[in-house]
Amino acid sequence: MLNIIEDVVRFPEALEKGRTITRTYKTYPYQGYQASCVIRGFDYGFSDDEGRFFRTTINTDAQIVSPYEVEVKVNFGFRSREFDKRTDATIQYSLFLQQVYRPFL
């Protein structure tokens, strides 16, 4: 069975250069055997050689941590030389989870 979970994470305003939000999904009685996120990564902005502008990195990772538990990590990074404004981000992703009905191990 393919289960598709739509979710949104919001990184609040901060001056930090990089942050991670972790979401855990309990799947009992369905055992997960494969998990993947739709957003695999974004990296955009100007390089350091092109001037004092910004660069942003966004990526997601899905991992099965136990037969009935899946963990999704969403990373948001913002770096620059002199861009000191508070930044926030809203990132939407879909978790694709292949599952089998197994109420007992």
C-alpha positions as CSV (number, residue, x, y, z in Angstrom):
1,M,0.0,0.0,0.0
2,L,1.2,3.5,-0.8
3,N,0.4,6.1,1.8
4,I,1.0,9.8,0.8
5,I,1.2,12.3,3.7
6,E,1.1,16.0,3.0
7,D,2.7,18.2,5.6
8,V,4.1,21.8,6.1
9,V,6.8,22.9,8.4
10,R,7.4,26.5,9.4
11,F,10.7,27.9,10.4
12,P,10.0,31.0,12.6
13,E,11.9,34.2,12.1
14,A,15.5,34.1,13.4
15,L,19.0,35.3,12.6
16,E,20.4,31.8,12.7
17,K,22.2,30.5,9.5
18,G,20.7,27.0,9.5
19,R,18.0,25.1,11.3
20,T,16.4,21.6,11.3
21,I,12.8,20.5,12.1
22,T,12.2,16.8,12.6
23,R,8.7,15.2,12.3
24,T,8.0,11.6,13.4
25,Y,5.1,9.6,12.0
26,K,3.7,6.5,13.8
27,T,2.4,4.0,11.3
28,Y,1.1,1.1,13.4
29,P,-0.5,-1.4,12.3
30,Y,1.1,-0.7,9.0
31,Q,4.8,-1.5,8.7
32,G,6.8,0.8,6.6
33,Y,9.5,-0.6,4.3
34,Q,10.2,2.4,2.1
35,A,9.9,6.1,2.6
36,S,10.8,9.1,0.5
37,C,10.0,12.9,0.4
38,V,9.0,14.8,-2.7
39,I,11.2,17.8,-2.0
40,R,14.8,16.5,-2.2
41,G,16.5,19.9,-2.0
42,F,16.8,23.5,-3.0
43,D,20.0,25.5,-3.1
44,Y,19.8,28.9,-4.7
45,G,21.3,32.4,-4.4
46,F,24.4,34.2,-5.5
47,S,27.9,32.7,-5.0
48,D,30.4,34.4,-2.7
49,D,32.4,35.5,-5.8
50,E,29.4,37.3,-7.3
51,G,28.9,39.8,-4.4
52,R,27.5,40.2,-0.9
53,F,24.2,38.6,-1.5
54,F,22.4,35.5,-0.1
55,R,22.3,31.8,-0.6
56,T,19.6,29.5,0.7
57,T,19.6,25.7,1.1
58,I,16.5,23.6,1.7
59,N,16.4,19.8,1.8
60,T,14.4,16.9,3.2
61,D,15.2,13.4,4.3
62,A,12.9,10.5,5.2
63,Q,14.2,7.5,7.2
64,I,12.5,4.5,8.7
65,V,13.7,4.4,12.3
66,S,11.6,1.3,13.4
67,P,9.1,-1.0,11.7
68,Y,6.2,1.4,12.7
69,E,7.9,4.8,12.8
70,V,9.2,7.1,10.1
71,E,11.2,10.2,10.7
72,V,11.4,13.2,8.3
73,K,14.0,15.9,8.7
74,V,13.6,19.3,7.0
75,N,16.7,21.6,6.9
76,F,16.6,25.3,6.1
77,G,19.8,27.2,5.8
78,F,20.4,30.8,5.0
79,R,23.9,32.3,4.8
80,S,25.4,35.5,3.7
81,R,28.2,37.9,4.5
82,E,26.3,41.0,5.5
83,F,22.6,40.1,5.0
84,D,21.5,40.3,8.7
85,K,17.7,40.5,8.3
86,R,15.5,38.0,10.2
87,T,14.4,35.2,7.9
88,D,11.6,32.7,8.0
89,A,10.5,29.8,5.7
90,T,7.4,27.7,5.1
91,I,8.3,24.4,3.4
92,Q,5.7,22.0,2.0
93,Y,6.6,18.4,1.3
94,S,4.9,15.1,0.6
95,L,6.0,11.9,2.3
96,F,5.6,8.8,0.2
97,L,5.5,5.7,2.4
98,Q,5.2,2.1,1.2
99,Q,3.5,0.1,3.8
100,V,2.3,-3.5,4.6
101,Y,-0.4,-4.3,7.1
102,R,1.3,-6.2,9.9
103,P,-0.4,-5.8,13.3
104,F,2.1,-8.3,15.0
105,L,5.8,-8.8,14.5
